[in-house]
Amino acid sequence: MRGLTGGWQGYAAILAFGTFAVGTDAFVIAGILPEIARSLDVGVAAAGQLVTVFSIAYAVLAPVLATLTAGWSRRVVLPAGLVLFAVGNVITALAPSYGLVLVARVFAAGGASLYAATASATAAALAGEERRGRAIAIVMLGLTSSLALGAPLGTAVGAALGWRATMWLVTALAAVVVLIIAGRLPDVGHGPAGGLRQRLAPLADRRVLGVLVTTVVAFTGIYVPYTYLSAVYEPATGGQGGRLAVLLLVFGVGGTMGNLVAGHFTDRRGPRRVVIAGTLLLAAVFLLVPALRFSYAMALPAVAACGVFSFTVTTPQQHLIMGYAPPGTQPMVASLNQSALYLAVSLSGAVGGIALDAADAALLPPLAAVLVVAAAGLTWWYGRADARGRAPAAR
């Protein structure tokens, strides 16, 4: 057990390289949409559906694949997820038509969902109960750093060598991680050998459903302003791509900091307190954004604060739901939370789009504030019910 407790940071860092590859693939598409549209002879709006298809496929396939692989060794599941992810990106890079690219994004999303959920559960198992929050935060560090570093790098590669080169870059990242996991990661066992009913048993737990509802509400609020960042801060950027790129970079750096802080405080103070504090502080920033969006000097700290507080939610929510999982089902419940998160990403685009059509972009941050405050309220409510031993149904 020495290797599992003493070297958990190193193993979590290895797993974080995989989430970096997965996150780069998910975030970089937005940066290379014009090139994809021109290459496949479709409009930018149609190319944008690649993001929607990826998110929906991720949400649907995450629990399905986690259930199908529940009895497999995690040393098999993790490389398998990355291989499926890489295959999807290879097909994307080679696809001659828009339809085939859409299909390829489904494969990539399936592999990404299988890897990400299993990586979080594996890091938590390696670290132990007292270090679970920090271990999950390290794995999620790959996701936040992909936003700050991977997506800009992939976008630059796409601009210089074409968007297909970006897909090959992501594939290469995944292949390297497969080799490292195969050679370095210890075997931490596998899930229960029971049937489908046993593997889906966590869904009968109202506490698990409560976390999932909260995740959807919180991340819909978080991603509404992010999805339409260019519209929200257009008065400050003047439509200049360079200024917008800096804002995205600042958001990613802030998210990286927030994720690490959240992991530390989750272990020390508990996940619910971190979620409530993070969402309320984020709501306060969102309410200030309409007054700050006209000045680039004010937009920078506002976006940084949004990044910090947005990513204080991911790790504690994953920690919380895994704490409710029966032994051996952690990857399953982690996949459910990932599924809820990507469902929220899809919803944020629709909710934000409706609000944007109905009113000015200045409405989006206050709308997001309402949603994240609701998430704070749900977290408090379910926490009280859990303490009384009778969590309410998630409705």
N, C-alpha and C positions, 0 to 999 in steps of 0.2 A: 504493500500500500504506500510505501514511501514515494514511489514514482508518481502516484496519483495525487498525493497531498503536497509534496514538496515542489513538484514541477508543473503544477496546474497552470501557472501563468504562461509558461512556454507553450503548453498544449493549446491553451485558449488563443494564444497569438497565432499559432498555426491555423487554427480554425478561422481566425479573423481574416487571414489571407483569402480564404474561400469566399467569405461574405463580401470582401472587397471586390472580387471578380463578379459576383452576383449583382452587387449594388452598382458597379460600373456599367454593366449591361443594362440594368433597369433605368438608370438616370441618363445615360449618354444618348439614347435615342432622340431625346428632345433637342439635343445640340446638333444632330446631323439630319434632321427631318427634311430640310430643303434639298440636300444632296440625294436622299433616298427618293423623294418625290420626283426629282428630275430623272434619276436613273431608271425608275420603274414606270415613268410616264403617267403619274397620278398627281392629284392635287395635294397640297400640304395638309389639308384637312383629312384626306384619305390616309396619307402617311401617318398622321397623328393617331389613327385608329390602331396602329401597331402597339402604342402604349396602352390603349384601352384593352385590347385583346390580351396582352401580357398580364395586366392586372387582374382581369376576370379569370383567366386561366389559372393564374397563381392562386386566387381565392378558392376556386373550385377544386383544384387538384391537390392542394396542400393536405387536407384531411384524408382525401382518398388514397394518395400515395403513402402517407404515414400509416394508414390502416393496413394497406397491402404489405408493407415492409416491416410491420411491428415485430415480427418474430425473427428478423434478421439481425446479425451482429452489426453494431454501429460502424465497425471498421469496414463493413461491406456497403452499408447504406450511404455513408458519406461520399466515398468515391463514385458509387453508382449515381447519386444525384448530380455530381459534377460532370460525369461522363454524359448523362442525358442532357444536361445544360450545354455542354460543349457541342454535342451533336446538333442541338437546335441552332447554335450559332454558326456551325459549319454550313448547315443547310441554308441559313440566312445569307451567309457570305456568297454562296454559290447559286442561289435561287435566281432564275431569269425572269420571274414574274411576281407581281404583287400578291397573288393568291397563295403562291408557295411560301412567300415570306411570312404571310399571316399564319400559315400552318406551322412554320418553323418557330415562330414566337411562342406558340403553345408548348412545343417540346422544351424550349428554353425555360419557360415559366415553370413547367412541371419539375424539371431538374433543380431549378433555383429554390422552389418551395420545399422540396424534399431535403436539400442540403441545409438550408437556413434553419429550419425547425430542429433538425437532428443535431446541428452544430451547437445550438444554444443548450439543448438538453445534455449533450455530451460534456460540454464545458462545465455545466452545473454539477454533473456527476463526478467529474474529476476534481473539482474544487471542494466539494462538500457543502453542507448546509450553511455554515457560517460565512462562506465566501461566495455563495451562489450569485449574489447581485454583482459583485466585481467581475466574476467570470463571464456572466452574460454581457456585462458592459464591454469587456474586452472583445468578445465576438462581435457585438454590435458596432464596435469601433471600426471594424472593416466596412460596415455600411456607411457610417458618417464620413469616413475618410474617402470613400468612393465618391461621395457627393462633392467633397472639397477638392480632391485630387484626381480620382479616376475619370470622372465625367469630363472635366476640362482637358485632361490628357487625351482621352478618346476622341473628343471633339477636335482637338488640334491634329491628331493623326488623320481623322476623317477629312479635314480641310486640306491637308497636304497630300494624302495618298488615296483619298476616296473612302466612302463610308464602309465599303466591304473590308478595307484594311482594319477598320475599327473592330469589326466582328472577329477578324482573325486575331487581333490583339487580346480580346476578351477570352477567346478560345485558348490561346497560349497561357494566359494567367490560370485558367481552370486546370489545364494539363499539368502545370507545375505543382499546383496544390495537391492534385491526385497523387503524384509521386511522393510528395512530402508526407502526406497522411499515411500512405501505404508503408512508408519506411520508419515513421517516428511515432505515430499515435498508438497508445496502448489499447488493448481490448477492454472495453468497459461493459461488456455483456450485451444483451439484447432484450427486447420486450417480451411480454408474456406469450405463451404458446396457445392461448385460448382462441376461440372463434371470433367472428366478427362482432357478436353481441358484447363480448367481454372487452374487446378493443375500443368499442364505442361507448362503453360505460360512463366515461367522464361527462358525456353530453346529458346524462340524467342528473348530474349534480347542479343544483341551481346556482351555486357559487361560481362554477365555471361559466355558466350562461351569463351571469351578472358581469363577469370580467369581459366577456366577449362583447356584450352590449356596450359597455363603457369604452372599450377599444374602438368600436365603430364610431361612436359619437365623438370621442376625443380626436381621433385622427381625421375624421371628416372636417372638423373645425381647424385642425392644424394645417391640412393640405389645401383648404379653400384659398387662403391668401398666397400660399406658395405656388400653387398651380397657375395663378393669375398674377404672379409677382410683377411681370412686365407692365400689366395694366394698372396695378395698384400704385406703383412707383413711377409711372410714366411722367408725371409732372416734374419729378426730380431728375430722371435720367434723360428727358428730352428725346426718348426713343433711341438713344445711342447704345449700340450693342456692347461697347466696351464698358460703359458704366454698369449696365445690367449684369455683365459677366462678373464684375467685381462684387456686386451685391450677392450674387449666387455663391461666390467664393466665401464671402464673409458669413453667409448663412451656414455653409458647410463647416467652416472652422468653429463657429459658435456651437453648432450641433455636436461636434466632436468633444468640445469642452463640457457641454451639458451632459452628454452621455456618460463620461467618466465620473463626473461629480454625482450623477444619479446613482451609479453603481455603488459608490462609496456610501452614500447616505441611505440607500436601500438596505444595505447590510446593517447599518448602525441604527436607523430610525424606523425601518419597516417600509414596505412598498406603498401602502396606502397613503401615508403621510407625504411621501415624495410626490405621488401623483397629484394629490390635492394641492400641495404647495406649488408644484410646477404649472398645473393648469390655471390656477388663480393668478399667478404672476404673469403667465402668458396672456390671459384675458386682459389684464391691466395694460400690457404693451399694445395689444390689438386695439384697445379703445383709444390709445394715444396716436396710433398710426395715421388716421385721417388728418390730424393737425401737423404731422411730421413729414408727410409724403411730398411736400412741395420743395423741400430743401435737401440736396444731396448730402450735405454735411450732417443733417439730422437723420436722413434715411439710413446711413451706414450703421450707427449704433442701434437704431430700431430693428433693422434686419438681424444684426448680431444677437440682440436680446431675444428675438423670435427664434433664432436657431438654438440658442442655449436652452430656453424653456421648452421648446418643442421636443427636444430629444431627452428631456428629463422624464418622459412618459414611457418610452419604449421598454427600457430595462425593467422598471418596477412592475409594469403590466405582465411582462413575460415571467418575472420572478413570482408574482402573485398567482398566476394561473398554474404554474408548475408546482406550487406548493399545495394545490388541491388535487394533484394527480395521484392516483393509486400507484404503487410501486410498478415500475416498468412501462408506464403509460406517458411518461414525460414528453417524449417526442410527439405523441399524438396531440396532447393538449397544447404544446408549443406550436404545432402546425395549425391548430384551430385559431390561435391568437394571430399568427401570421396571416391566415386566411381573412380574419376580420380586419386586419390592418389594410390589406390590399383591396378588400371590399370598400373600405373607407376612401382609399385613393380614387377608386372609380366613382364613388358617390360625390366626392369633392368636386370633380370636374363637372358633373351634372348640376349639383346645387349651386356652385359658383357661376356656371354658365347662365342658369335661369336668373340668378340675382343680377348678373352683369347686364343681361338683356333688359331687365325691368328697371334698373337704376344705374347710378354711376359706380365706378370701381371703388369709390370711397366707402360704399356700403359693405364691401366684403369683409374687412377686418372686424367691424362691430358684429356682423353675422357670425363670424368665427368665434368671437368672444362669447356669444351666447351659447354656442355649442360646447366650448371647453369648460365654461362654468357649469353647464349641465353635466358634463363628465365628472367634474369635481363633486357635484351633488350626488351623482350615482355612486361614486366611490365611497363617499361618507355614508350613504344610506345602506349600501350592501355591507359595509364594515360594521355598522351597528347591528344589523340583522345577523351577521356572522358571529359577532360577539355574544349575541343572545342565543346562538345555536339554531336559528331558524331563518336562513337566508330567504328573502322573498323571491318569487318567480320573476324571471326576466321578461318584462312585458314592455 
